[in-house]
């Protein structure tokens, strides 16, 4: 069941997996709200030193409403002390957690960095196309005091493959009951993001491989993706 979008409510736009300052600079003026840096092991991984420079480049942009996008770091099961050491060196606004981090991990980060936004990622597998809403709420409720948003993604993230969108409506209802915004990632690109936003009332979209050519971020594809989101 699709949900009706509220008028004049533009979804947030996150471009993830940036690895160079020159591509970041080309996003100036686009209504992007977040830029993601991948610190977890992957083909888009950046070092702490690189991440520090890239985060500084992100903060120089003037994007939606003339503001700099928030810099988001993507992590998978990084030990808490390593995370704290990284946050002392890289000025991130958001930490996006894709692993099995426990509630205590989220609590400790929020206590150490009260201004830091935490996004909890939920991997949608094929067999969860029709998940149980109450089970979702029960599993996520302990994290609610510490997180800003929920993000739905395909298992593994950054694969370029979409998950079964039938799960979105139920997760959206659960997120609303929990009082949290819902972002969708996983195989999005300029050719399908309009359909997604036409069918489901999600609060944001997140793209990585869908704005790449031969594994490299493509400024033209970024611009086209953003245009399709705004038009939807």
C-alpha positions, 0 to 999 in steps of 0.5 A: 500500500502506497502512502500519499506524500505531503505537499511541499515536503522535499525529501532529504538527499544524501550522496554517499561514498565520496572520495575526492574534494574535486567532486565534492566541490561540483555539488555546490549549489545543489539542494543536497542535505548530506554527503557520506564518507565510507570508513567501513571496509569497501571499495569506497573506503577513505582513511581517517586523514582523507576523511578529515580533508573531505569533511572540511570540503563538505563544510565549504559547500552552500547547498539546500537553503544556502547551508552546507550539507551535513557530513556523514560517516558510514561504519560497520562494527567499529570498536567504540574507542576507535570511533571516538578517536576517529571523531576527534580527528574528523568533523562528522555531523552524522554517524551511520551505523550498518553493523550489529552495534548494541544499544549501549554503543549508541548511548555511549556515542550520544553521551560523548557527542550530544550534537552528533546525529546517529542513523541506524541502518536496517538491512531489508532482505528478500524474505522481509518484504512483508515484515511484522510492524509490531516486531519492527517496533519492538526491535527498534524501540530501545534505540529510539532515544539515541537515533535521529533517523532510520535508513533502509538499505539492501544487505551490505549497502553500496551494492547498487541493488534495490531491495523489495520496496514492498517493505517500505510502507510497513517500515514507514508506519513503524518509524512514524510510531517511533517518531523517527524519519525514514531514509531509503537507500539501495539501488537508487538512481535517476531512473527509479527515484521518481517512482520511489517518491511517487509511491512512498512517503519517505523522508529522504533518499540516499544514493551511491553507486547510482551516481557513478560511472565505472565505479567513479562518482559522476557529477552529471549523474549526481545533478540528474539524480538531484533533479529527479528528486526535486521533480518528484 
